[in-house]
Amino acid sequence: MMYESITAGLEILRLIIYLALSLIPATITAYAIAAPILGRETPRIKEEIDRLKEETERRLRSEKISIDDAKREIARYDRYKKEWEKWLDALSFKNMILRPCISFGIALTIAALGIYTLWITVKAMLICISVSTISIVIGVYFLGRGLIAVDRAVRLVRSPIEKEMFFDNFEKGISPNKWIMSFGTEKDIIKAMNGVLRIREDGIAPAKSIQTREGFKGDYTIEVKIRCPTIRAGHNLGILIGDGYRADGNFIFMAFYAEPQGRTYYRLWKKVIGEKKWNLIGDDPEKRWSFNEWYKWKIIKHKNELEWYVGQKLIYKTDISFIGSPQYIIIPRLWDEKTLDEGELELDYIKITS
């Protein structure tokens, strides 16, 4: 029985030796691949973060953004920098080479002693196996942490630092520096209450709307938390993107829609300058939504394409090469449009990043 136990123990120790011998070169190889990338990209990342912070502070001094917006932007750059530094620490020579290789070396030495010394007993064998296994686990922990850091660091390098172009959570009302409003009928309402933008259309033309004062150029992403408490059957309310200041231009319209039969789903509309009517280009009854439920929309504009997501689900994707630049955001539909659409929209926040 003792002989069988010792034989089994020897096999385990040999396995540990093979494992340690394979992990040591794997660790060195991983570090050799990661180190040049990090050495090359670290100065660029730090320089970009510092540049963006300086730009934010300059915009604050020129009163182009509020103190709260500037603080939030700077805090985001600081978080990015801290995350980068955390992965750099995991990829340091000490943590990715020294510690795992020492641990694997200890495991290798203990296992070898257990096999090749004369004091082989069952008790000694268990000690050798336990110590060498713990050493392997410690080494794998640091190696694994380093490999995860390589993946996260490469992702940070490949993804550009998000720059905030516009943000409003309506905590301080509707800022005239950010928005302009059209005239509408007496019962049309656009106001901020308790940090929520509340919009009501009364179904009588013209429709009152709110639009970003400044337009946006290049590629950008719009994130908005939005819900539709009510909407009359057969009507559309939502968010437009267009190159026209107010009503004259080309537009894409992402809308909540309620059909007379009671189903609610998302629609996508298009309007080209010179045409009197909107063209329905997205009309899928399976793209459902529910009254009073908050949704996170993400609208990604990249070159001549627009993708509209609700949560993680792609709702519609379309070509917007017909829309010029700069581009404005209008809510809940086109400025002063002669429409009878009736219902309510609420926005918790809207953020636009490049």
Residue pairs with C-beta under 8 A, 6 or more apart in sequence:
2 122
5 122
5 125
6 120
6 121
6 122
6 125
9 114
9 122
9 125
9 126
9 128
9 129
10 114
10 115
10 120
10 125
12 129
13 111
13 112
13 114
13 115
13 125
13 128
13 129
13 132
14 111
14 115
16 107
16 108
16 111
16 129
16 132
16 133
16 136
17 108
17 111
17 112
17 115
19 107
19 136
20 104
20 105
20 107
20 108
20 111
20 132
20 136
20 139
21 108
23 100
23 104
23 136
23 139
23 140
23 143
24 101
24 104
24 105
24 108
26 143
27 96
27 97
27 100
27 101
27 104
27 139
27 143
27 146
28 97
28 101
30 96
30 143
30 146
30 147
30 150
31 91
31 93
31 96
31 97
31 146
33 150
34 91
34 96
34 146
34 149
34 150
34 153
35 91
37 153
37 154
37 157
38 88
38 91
38 153
41 153
41 157
42 84
42 88
45 81
45 84
45 156
45 157
45 161
46 81
48 161
49 77
49 80
49 81
49 161
52 73
52 77
52 161
52 163
53 74
53 77
56 65
56 70
56 73
56 74
56 77
57 70
57 74
59 65
59 70
60 67
60 70
65 73
66 175
69 164
69 167
72 164
72 167
73 164
76 162
76 164
77 161
80 156
80 161
83 152
83 156
84 153
84 156
86 149
87 149
87 152
87 153
87 156
88 149
88 153
89 95
90 96
90 145
90 146
90 148
90 149
91 146
91 149
91 150
91 153
95 142
95 145
95 146
96 142
96 143
96 145
96 146
96 149
99 138
99 139
99 142
100 138
100 139
100 140
100 142
100 143
100 146
101 139
102 139
103 135
103 136
103 138
103 139
103 142
104 135
104 136
104 139
106 131
106 132
106 135
107 131
107 132
107 133
107 135
107 136
107 139
108 132
110 128
110 131
110 132
110 135
111 128
111 132
113 128
114 120
114 124
114 125
114 128
114 129
114 132
162 353
162 354
163 353
163 354
164 351
164 352
164 353
165 216
165 220
165 352
165 353
165 354
166 178
166 212
166 214
166 216
166 350
166 351
166 352
167 349
167 350
167 351
167 352
168 175
168 178
168 179
168 197
168 349
168 350
169 195
169 348
169 349
170 192
170 195
170 196
170 197
170 347
170 348
170 349
171 195
172 192
173 192
174 181
174 190
174 191
174 192
174 197
174 210
176 213
177 213
178 212
178 213
179 210
179 211
179 212
179 213
180 210
180 211
180 213
181 190
181 208
181 209
181 210
181 211
182 206
182 207
182 208
182 209
182 210
182 211
182 246
182 335
182 336
183 206
183 208
183 336
184 190
184 201
184 206
184 207
184 208
184 209
184 336
185 202
185 204
185 205
185 206
185 208
186 202
187 200
187 202
187 204
188 200
188 201
188 202
188 204
188 207
188 208
189 198
189 199
189 200
189 208
190 197
190 198
190 199
190 200
190 208
190 209
190 210
191 197
191 198
192 198
195 348
196 346
196 347
196 348
197 210
197 331
197 346
197 347
198 344
198 345
198 346
199 210
199 237
199 331
199 332
199 344
199 345
199 346
199 347
200 343
200 344
201 207
201 208
201 237
201 332
201 333
201 341
201 342
201 343
201 344
202 342
203 232
203 235
203 340
203 341
203 342
204 340
205 337
205 338
205 339
205 340
206 336
206 337
206 338
206 339
207 332
207 333
207 334
207 336
207 337
207 339
207 341
209 330
209 331
209 332
209 333
209 334
209 335
209 336
209 337
210 330
210 331
211 246
211 328
211 329
211 330
211 331
211 335
212 328
212 329
212 330
214 326
214 328
215 243
215 245
215 325
215 326
215 327
215 328
216 326
216 327
216 328
216 329
216 352
217 325
217 326
217 327
218 325
218 354
219 301
219 302
219 303
219 354
220 301
220 352
220 353
220 354
221 298
221 299
221 300
221 301
221 352
221 353
221 354
222 239
222 241
222 297
222 298
222 299
222 300
222 301
222 329
222 350
222 351
222 352
223 296
223 297
223 298
223 299
223 349
223 350
223 351
223 352
223 353
224 239
224 296
224 297
224 299
224 347
224 349
224 350
224 351
225 294
225 295
225 296
225 297
225 347
225 348
225 349
226 239
226 294
226 295
226 297
226 345
226 346
226 347
226 348
227 292
227 293
227 294
227 295
227 345
227 346
228 237
228 256
228 289
228 291
228 292
228 343
228 344
228 345
228 346
229 291
229 292
229 343
229 344
229 345
229 346
230 291
230 343
230 344
231 237
231 256
231 257
231 258
231 264
231 291
231 342
231 343
231 344
232 258
232 341
232 342
232 343
233 258
233 259
233 260
233 262
234 258
234 259
234 260
235 257
235 258
235 340
235 341
235 342
235 343
236 253
236 255
236 256
236 257
236 267
236 269
236 333
236 341
237 255
237 256
237 332
237 333
237 341
237 343
237 344
237 345
238 253
238 254
238 255
238 256
238 331
238 332
238 333
238 345
239 253
239 254
239 255
239 297
239 299
239 329
239 330
239 331
239 332
240 251
240 252
240 253
240 254
240 329
240 330
240 331
240 333
240 334
241 251
241 252
241 299
241 301
241 306
241 320
241 323
241 327
241 328
241 329
241 330
242 249
242 250
242 251
242 252
242 271
242 323
242 327
242 328
242 330
242 334
243 249
243 250
243 323
243 324
243 325
243 326
243 327
243 328
244 250
244 251
244 273
244 328
245 328
246 335
246 336
247 334
247 335
247 336
247 337
248 273
249 273
249 323
249 324
250 271
250 272
250 273
250 322
250 323
250 324
251 269
251 270
251 271
251 323
251 330
251 334
252 268
252 269
252 270
252 306
252 318
252 320
252 323
253 268
253 269
253 270
253 271
253 278
253 333
253 334
254 266
254 268
254 297
254 299
254 308
254 315
254 316
255 266
255 267
255 268
255 269
255 333
256 264
256 266
256 289
256 343
256 345
257 264
257 265
257 266
257 267
258 264
258 343
259 265
259 285
263 285
263 288
264 288
264 289
264 290
264 291
265 284
265 285
265 286
265 287
265 288
265 289
266 282
266 284
266 287
266 288
266 289
266 308
266 310
266 315
266 316
267 280
267 282
267 283
268 280
268 281
268 282
268 283
268 308
268 315
268 316
268 318
269 278
269 279
269 280
269 281
269 282
270 278
270 279
270 281
270 318
270 322
271 277
271 278
271 279
271 334
272 279
272 322
281 316
281 318
282 315
282 316
282 318
284 316
287 310
287 315
287 316
289 295
289 310
294 348
295 310
295 311
296 310
296 311
297 308
297 309
297 310
298 308
298 309
298 310
299 306
299 307
299 308
299 309
300 306
300 307
300 309
301 320
301 327
304 319
304 320
304 321
305 317
305 318
305 319
305 320
306 317
306 318
306 319
306 320
307 314
307 316
307 317
308 314
308 315
308 316
308 317
309 315
329 350
329 352
331 345
331 347
332 341
332 343
332 345
333 339
333 341
